[in-house]
Amino acid sequence: MGAQLRVYRQRIRSAQTTKKVTRAMELISASRIQKAQARMAASGPYSRAVTRAVSAVATFSNVDHVLTTEPETIDRAAIVLFTSDRGLNGAFSSNVLKAGEELATLLRSEGKDVVFYLVGRKAQSYFSFRNRESEQIWTGNTDQPEFATAKEIGDAVVSKFLTDSNEGGVDEIHVVYNRFVSMVTQTPEVVRLLPLEVVEGIDEPEENAILPLYEFEPEAEDVLDALLPVYIESRLFNAMLQSAASEHAARQKAMKSASDNADTLIRDFTRLANNARQTEITQQISEIVGGADALSSAKKK
């Protein structure tokens, strides 16, 4: 019985130690998510302004730009997956990987070859474990993204898009990341980055409405050449900020759940330890009483 009591007490100490770690990680994530949300909100006005500018040029000009023109045939597609560098964040990375696999299956069913660009060590580990190839990998600072990384990713994917598919290029590019909805909800988002799909653009004009007249200086094609790389980089950076905020929220939620589970374990093992201790005390008293009765009977004889 004493050995069993020691086991219970050891498990209680282990659960208490685990709770200290998970509680600390929960508090760290809670503090970092405020900064991540602030960065995400700060990038919104700039991203919307660039989107409106690109939308105006693409809508009110007759320029057939390579980044905005749908190709006649799409033979190869690229998927950029945004995961995390670290774990302990629930299903954060697995949800993105699952959405990416579903998208890849859909594209292959349409007769397209699929290549992957990976962001985060979780995606790298996922592909390495399955001996699958990827075009390029970026790791580090997924919870604190930098614009330089978004620019590097943008340069890489645009370069591949401008290359002919027969020479190793791609005809369309998709982005898969976790969109931050709230502290308890983060949903995988799939967006086609190229050819350009303006998500937030000019509203549909009303009937008989007078459309604005635009004069482009320099030419509309030169304006698009300057705006589109900025637009793509801002979209990628916004996806990274959304992913970072989602990662912190998912980790805080996972660590809170782990702390609650540790409390449950401590309570359950404390109850078992008390029962074992009470049983041990009862057994000792029974042995003492039994011994006293035996001595009393021996004296009477």
C-alpha positions as CSV (number, residue, x, y, z in Angstrom):
1,M,0.0,0.0,0.0
2,G,2.9,2.4,0.8
3,A,4.3,1.8,-2.7
4,Q,1.0,2.7,-4.3
5,L,0.8,5.9,-2.2
6,R,4.3,6.9,-3.4
7,V,3.2,6.4,-7.0
8,Y,0.2,8.7,-6.5
9,R,2.3,11.4,-4.9
10,Q,4.9,11.2,-7.7
11,R,2.1,11.6,-10.3
12,I,0.7,14.6,-8.4
13,R,4.1,16.2,-8.5
14,S,4.5,15.5,-12.2
15,A,1.1,17.0,-12.9
16,Q,1.9,20.1,-10.8
17,T,5.2,20.6,-12.7
18,T,3.4,20.2,-16.1
19,K,0.8,22.7,-15.0
20,K,3.5,25.3,-14.2
21,V,4.9,24.9,-17.7
22,T,1.6,25.0,-19.5
23,R,0.4,28.0,-17.4
24,A,3.5,29.9,-18.2
25,M,3.1,29.2,-21.9
26,E,-0.5,30.2,-21.8
27,L,0.4,33.6,-20.2
28,I,3.2,34.1,-22.8
29,S,0.8,33.5,-25.7
30,A,-1.8,35.8,-24.1
31,S,0.7,38.6,-24.0
32,R,2.0,38.0,-27.5
33,I,-1.3,37.8,-29.2
34,Q,-2.1,41.4,-28.3
35,K,0.9,42.5,-30.3
36,A,0.1,40.2,-33.1
37,Q,-3.5,41.5,-33.3
38,A,-2.1,45.1,-33.2
39,R,0.3,44.4,-36.1
40,M,-2.5,42.7,-38.1
41,A,-4.9,45.6,-37.6
42,A,-2.1,48.1,-38.5
43,S,-1.4,46.4,-41.8
44,G,-5.1,46.5,-42.8
45,P,-5.4,50.1,-44.0
46,Y,-2.2,49.8,-46.2
47,S,-3.4,46.5,-47.6
48,R,-6.8,47.9,-48.4
49,A,-5.3,51.0,-50.1
50,V,-3.1,48.9,-52.3
51,T,-5.9,46.6,-53.2
52,R,-8.1,49.6,-54.2
53,A,-5.4,51.0,-56.3
54,V,-4.7,47.8,-58.1
55,S,-8.5,47.2,-58.6
56,A,-8.9,50.7,-60.1
57,V,-6.0,50.2,-62.6
58,A,-7.2,46.7,-63.5
59,T,-10.9,47.7,-63.8
60,F,-10.6,51.0,-65.7
61,S,-7.7,50.2,-68.1
62,N,-7.6,48.0,-71.1
63,V,-4.1,46.6,-70.3
64,D,-3.6,42.8,-70.6
65,H,-1.0,42.4,-67.9
66,V,0.7,39.0,-67.4
67,L,-0.2,38.9,-63.7
68,T,-3.9,39.7,-64.3
69,T,-4.6,37.7,-67.4
70,E,-6.0,34.2,-67.1
71,P,-3.8,31.8,-69.2
72,E,-5.5,29.6,-71.8
73,T,-4.3,26.4,-70.2
74,I,-3.1,25.8,-66.7
75,D,-0.6,22.9,-66.5
76,R,1.2,23.5,-63.2
77,A,0.0,25.1,-59.9
78,A,1.9,26.1,-56.8
79,I,0.6,26.0,-53.3
80,V,2.2,28.1,-50.5
81,L,1.5,26.6,-47.1
82,F,1.8,28.7,-43.9
83,T,2.4,26.6,-40.8
84,S,4.2,27.2,-37.5
85,D,7.8,26.5,-36.4
86,R,6.8,25.2,-33.0
87,G,4.1,22.8,-31.8
88,L,1.9,22.8,-28.7
89,N,-0.8,24.8,-30.5
90,G,-3.4,22.1,-31.1
91,A,-4.5,21.5,-34.7
92,F,-3.1,24.8,-36.0
93,S,-0.6,23.3,-38.5
94,S,-2.5,20.1,-39.2
95,N,-5.6,22.1,-40.3
96,V,-3.5,24.0,-42.9
97,L,-1.8,20.8,-44.1
98,K,-5.2,19.1,-44.5
99,A,-6.6,22.0,-46.4
100,G,-3.5,22.1,-48.6
101,E,-3.8,18.3,-49.3
102,E,-7.5,18.8,-50.2
103,L,-6.6,21.6,-52.6
104,A,-3.8,19.6,-54.2
105,T,-6.2,16.6,-54.7
106,L,-8.7,19.0,-56.4
107,L,-6.0,20.5,-58.7
108,R,-4.7,17.1,-59.6
109,S,-8.2,15.9,-60.5
110,E,-8.3,18.8,-63.0
111,G,-5.1,17.5,-64.6
112,K,-2.7,20.0,-63.1
113,D,0.8,19.2,-61.6
114,V,1.2,20.6,-58.1
115,V,4.3,22.0,-56.5
116,F,4.6,23.2,-52.9
117,Y,6.3,26.2,-51.2
118,L,6.5,25.6,-47.4
119,V,6.6,28.2,-44.6
120,G,7.3,26.8,-41.1
121,R,9.1,23.8,-39.7
122,K,5.9,21.8,-39.2
123,A,5.3,21.8,-43.0
124,Q,8.9,20.9,-43.5
125,S,8.7,18.0,-41.1
126,Y,5.5,16.8,-42.7
127,F,7.0,16.6,-46.1
128,S,10.3,15.2,-44.9
129,F,8.6,12.4,-43.0
130,R,6.8,11.4,-46.2
131,N,9.8,11.9,-48.5
132,R,7.9,14.5,-50.5
133,E,9.6,17.3,-52.4
134,S,9.0,21.0,-52.2
135,E,10.3,23.9,-54.3
136,Q,11.5,26.1,-51.4
137,I,11.2,26.3,-47.6
138,W,11.2,29.3,-45.2
139,T,11.6,28.7,-41.5
140,G,12.0,30.9,-38.4
141,N,9.9,33.6,-36.8
142,T,6.6,32.4,-37.9
143,D,5.1,33.7,-34.7
144,Q,6.8,37.1,-35.3
145,P,6.8,37.5,-39.1
146,E,9.0,40.0,-40.9
147,F,8.1,41.8,-44.1
148,A,11.5,40.8,-45.6
149,T,10.3,37.2,-45.6
150,A,7.1,38.1,-47.3
151,K,9.1,40.0,-50.0
152,E,11.3,37.0,-50.5
153,I,8.4,34.6,-50.9
154,G,6.7,37.1,-53.2
155,D,9.8,37.4,-55.4
156,A,10.1,33.6,-55.6
157,V,6.5,32.9,-56.6
158,V,6.3,35.7,-59.0
159,S,9.5,34.6,-60.7
160,K,8.1,31.1,-61.0
161,F,4.8,32.5,-62.4
162,L,6.6,34.5,-65.1
163,T,8.5,31.4,-66.1
164,D,7.0,29.2,-68.7
165,S,5.5,25.9,-67.3
166,N,7.6,23.9,-69.8
167,E,10.7,25.4,-68.2
168,G,9.7,24.7,-64.6
169,G,7.4,27.6,-64.0
170,V,3.8,27.6,-62.8
171,D,0.5,28.9,-64.2
172,E,-1.3,29.7,-61.0
173,I,-0.4,30.2,-57.3
174,H,-2.5,29.4,-54.2
175,V,-2.0,30.4,-50.6
176,V,-3.2,28.4,-47.7
177,Y,-3.1,29.9,-44.1
178,N,-5.1,30.1,-40.9
179,R,-7.3,33.2,-40.9
180,F,-7.8,34.8,-37.5
181,V,-11.5,35.1,-36.7
182,S,-11.5,35.3,-32.9
183,M,-9.6,34.1,-29.9
184,V,-11.4,30.8,-30.1
185,T,-11.8,30.4,-33.9
186,Q,-9.1,30.2,-36.5
187,T,-10.1,28.8,-39.9
188,P,-8.0,27.6,-42.8
189,E,-8.2,30.0,-45.8
190,V,-7.4,29.2,-49.4
191,V,-6.8,32.1,-51.7
192,R,-5.6,32.1,-55.3
193,L,-2.9,34.7,-55.4
194,L,-2.0,34.6,-59.2
195,P,-3.5,35.2,-61.7
196,L,-4.7,38.1,-59.7
197,E,-8.0,37.8,-58.0
198,V,-8.9,41.1,-56.3
199,V,-10.8,40.1,-53.1
200,E,-11.6,43.7,-52.0
201,G,-12.2,45.8,-55.0
202,I,-14.5,48.4,-56.6
203,D,-18.1,47.8,-55.9
204,E,-20.4,46.8,-58.8
205,P,-21.7,50.1,-60.4
206,E,-25.4,50.8,-60.2
207,E,-27.5,50.9,-63.4
208,N,-27.1,54.1,-65.3
209,A,-24.3,55.2,-62.9
210,I,-21.5,57.4,-64.3
211,L,-18.2,55.7,-64.0
212,P,-15.2,57.7,-62.9
213,L,-12.6,58.6,-65.5
214,Y,-9.0,57.8,-64.8
215,E,-5.9,59.1,-66.4
216,F,-2.7,57.1,-65.7
217,E,0.7,58.8,-65.4
218,P,2.8,57.0,-66.4
219,E,1.0,54.4,-68.6
220,A,-1.4,51.9,-67.0
221,E,1.0,49.0,-67.7
222,D,3.8,50.8,-65.9
223,V,1.5,51.5,-63.0
224,L,0.5,47.8,-62.8
225,D,4.2,46.8,-63.0
226,A,4.8,48.9,-59.9
227,L,1.7,48.1,-58.0
228,L,1.3,44.4,-58.4
229,P,4.6,43.3,-56.7
230,V,3.6,45.6,-53.8
231,Y,0.1,44.1,-53.8
232,I,1.4,40.5,-53.7
233,E,3.9,41.2,-51.0
234,S,1.2,42.9,-48.9
235,R,-1.2,40.0,-49.4
236,L,1.5,37.5,-48.3
237,F,2.5,39.6,-45.3
238,N,-1.1,39.9,-44.3
239,A,-1.4,36.1,-44.5
240,M,1.7,35.8,-42.3
241,L,0.3,38.2,-39.7
242,Q,-3.1,36.4,-39.7
243,S,-1.2,33.1,-39.3
244,A,0.9,34.4,-36.4
245,A,-2.1,35.8,-34.5
246,S,-3.9,32.5,-35.1
247,E,-0.9,30.5,-33.9
248,H,-0.7,32.5,-30.6
249,A,-4.5,32.1,-30.1
250,A,-4.4,28.4,-30.8
251,R,-1.4,27.9,-28.4
252,Q,-3.1,29.9,-25.7
253,K,-6.2,27.7,-26.1
254,A,-4.2,24.5,-26.1
255,M,-2.2,25.5,-23.1
256,K,-5.3,26.5,-21.1
257,S,-6.8,23.1,-21.9
258,A,-3.6,21.4,-20.8
259,S,-3.6,23.4,-17.5
260,D,-7.3,22.4,-16.9
261,N,-6.4,18.8,-17.6
262,A,-3.5,19.0,-15.1
263,D,-5.9,20.3,-12.5
264,T,-8.2,17.4,-13.1
265,L,-5.3,14.9,-12.8
266,I,-4.1,16.6,-9.6
267,R,-7.6,16.4,-8.1
268,D,-8.1,12.8,-9.1
269,F,-4.7,11.6,-7.9
270,T,-5.1,13.5,-4.6
271,R,-8.4,11.7,-4.0
272,L,-6.8,8.4,-4.8
273,A,-3.8,9.2,-2.6
274,N,-6.1,10.1,0.3
275,N,-8.0,6.8,-0.2
276,A,-4.8,4.9,-0.2
277,R,-3.6,6.7,2.9
278,Q,-6.9,6.1,4.7
279,T,-6.7,2.4,3.7
280,E,-3.2,2.2,5.0
281,I,-4.1,3.8,8.3
282,T,-7.1,1.5,8.7
283,Q,-5.0,-1.6,8.0
284,Q,-2.4,-0.4,10.5
285,I,-5.1,0.1,13.2
286,S,-6.6,-3.3,12.4
287,E,-3.2,-4.9,12.8
288,I,-2.6,-3.1,16.1
289,V,-6.1,-4.1,17.4
290,G,-5.6,-7.7,16.2
291,G,-2.2,-7.9,17.9
292,A,-3.6,-6.5,21.2
293,D,-6.5,-9.1,21.1
294,A,-4.0,-11.8,20.5
295,L,-1.9,-10.8,23.5
296,S,-5.0,-10.5,25.7
297,S,-6.1,-14.0,24.7
298,A,-2.6,-15.4,25.4
299,K,-2.6,-13.8,28.9
300,K,-6.0,-15.3,29.8
301,K,-4.7,-18.8,28.8
